[in-house]
Amino acid sequence: MKILVTGANGLLGQKLVSLLQEKEDIELIATARGKSVQTITRGTFYMLDVTDKNQVDTLISATKPDVIIHTAAMTQVDDCETKRDACVLNNVTAIEHLIEACSKNGVHLVHVSTDFIFDGTHGPLDETAEPNPVNFYGESKLAAERLIQASNISWSILRTVLVYGVTNDMSRSNIVLWVKKSLEDGKTISVVNDQWRTPTLAEDLAQGCYLAAVKKATGVFNISGKDFVTPFDIATQTATFFKLDTSLIQPTDSTKFRQPARRPMKTGFIIDKAKKELGYEPHSFLEGLEILSKQLTH
């Protein structure tokens, strides 16, 4: 099976490239906007800007993948709120190009979406929950989902939550790495205790994408961690695991933060469908920290 990955330089993209290179029955086509940040020993790498219709059409027609796993996106929530044209281009227009290329070449599309399509009034949520985004990032990701669902292509939509992990290029942080570094530097940090999530280890999300791809599973699947926790819980558990000073972590609530984009208060996912239909089994948050710790020591 030939699998093309977009956004191969991102956190999820890097984990997918590593995972797919290990699979002898998979021919990997990795793509990203810039040069590859990791060595690809099995497979090929192409530079691809998914917002460029001609590039998308040319590459997909030439390589003829069986499946595209689309991880490339504009995910900085506040940037999406203030730079809406760029957000639409990256999160919606790019999807239009991919749908067209998939339709033309008979490709199954695995699309990565987000818990931020929900308003946060309740959680954890299953796949039947009604979307109602409270920020522009969520609106853009929901628009992409609807374009895919209205298309004539074969598709899987995988929704995920608060992804964390270690990458080769550490230009973008995530909550676990931010907490660890801040406390190591002796900084006091304020972390909200009134939002709820199911944080997702990047390796687990990559595994979910792989399972959906090889099965060409159709429909919407929740792919996240299984621990329903607050960011404050995440911070204190991270500090405890790495033997850092938990007294530097100050609990606060969402009203104290002034950010351009609103955040949903309570999301998190019920992952029973993915477990049953895909065989998805994520690590616990503590197990995730152990994996991350080993990678950092290497």
Rosetta blueprint (number, residue, H / E / L):
1 M L
2 K E
3 I E
4 L E
5 V E
6 T E
7 G L
8 A L
9 N L
10 G L
11 L H
12 L H
13 G H
14 Q H
15 K H
16 L H
17 V H
18 S H
19 L H
20 L H
21 Q H
22 E L
23 K L
24 E L
25 D L
26 I L
27 E E
28 L E
29 I E
30 A E
31 T E
32 A E
33 R L
34 G L
35 K L
36 S L
37 V L
38 Q L
39 T L
40 I L
41 T L
42 R L
43 G L
44 T E
45 F E
46 Y E
47 M E
48 L L
49 D L
50 V L
51 T L
52 D L
53 K H
54 N H
55 Q H
56 V H
57 D H
58 T H
59 L H
60 I H
61 S H
62 A H
63 T H
64 K L
65 P L
66 D L
67 V E
68 I E
69 I E
70 H E
71 T L
72 A L
73 A L
74 M L
75 T L
76 Q L
77 V H
78 D H
79 D H
80 C H
81 E H
82 T H
83 K L
84 R H
85 D H
86 A H
87 C H
88 V H
89 L H
90 N H
91 N H
92 V H
93 T H
94 A H
95 I H
96 E H
97 H H
98 L H
99 I H
100 E H
101 A H
102 C H
103 S H
104 K H
105 N H
106 G L
107 V L
108 H E
109 L E
110 V E
111 H E
112 V E
113 S E
114 T E
115 D H
116 F H
117 I H
118 F L
119 D L
120 G L
121 T E
122 H L
123 G L
124 P L
125 L E
126 D L
127 E L
128 T L
129 A L
130 E L
131 P L
132 N L
133 P L
134 V L
135 N L
136 F H
137 Y H
138 G H
139 E H
140 S H
141 K H
142 L H
143 A H
144 A H
145 E H
146 R H
147 L H
148 I H
149 Q H
150 A H
151 S L
152 N L
153 I L
154 S L
155 W E
156 S E
157 I E
158 L E
159 R E
160 T E
161 V L
162 L L
163 V E
164 Y E
165 G L
166 V L
167 T L
168 N L
169 D L
170 M L
171 S L
172 R L
173 S L
174 N L
175 I H
176 V H
177 L H
178 W H
179 V H
180 K H
181 K H
182 S H
183 L H
184 E H
185 D L
186 G L
187 K L
188 T L
189 I E
190 S E
191 V E
192 V E
193 N L
194 D L
195 Q L
196 W E
197 R E
198 T L
199 P L
200 T E
201 L E
202 A H
203 E H
204 D H
205 L H
206 A H
207 Q H
208 G H
209 C H
210 Y H
211 L H
212 A H
213 A H
214 V H
215 K H
216 K L
217 A L
218 T L
219 G E
220 V E
221 F E
222 N E
223 I L
224 S L
225 G L
226 K L
227 D L
228 F L
229 V E
230 T L
231 P H
232 F H
233 D H
234 I H
235 A H
236 T H
237 Q H
238 T H
239 A H
240 T H
241 F H
242 F L
243 K L
244 L L
245 D L
246 T H
247 S H
248 L H
249 I E
250 Q E
251 P E
252 T E
253 D L
254 S H
255 T H
256 K H
257 F L
258 R L
259 Q L
260 P L
261 A L
262 R L
263 R L
264 P L
265 M L
266 K E
267 T L
268 G L
269 F E
270 I L
271 I L
272 D H
273 K H
274 A H
275 K H
276 K H
277 E H
278 L H
279 G L
280 Y L
281 E L
282 P L
283 H L
284 S L
285 F H
286 L H
287 E H
288 G H
289 L H
290 E H
291 I H
292 L H
293 S H
294 K H
295 Q H
296 L H
297 T H
298 H L
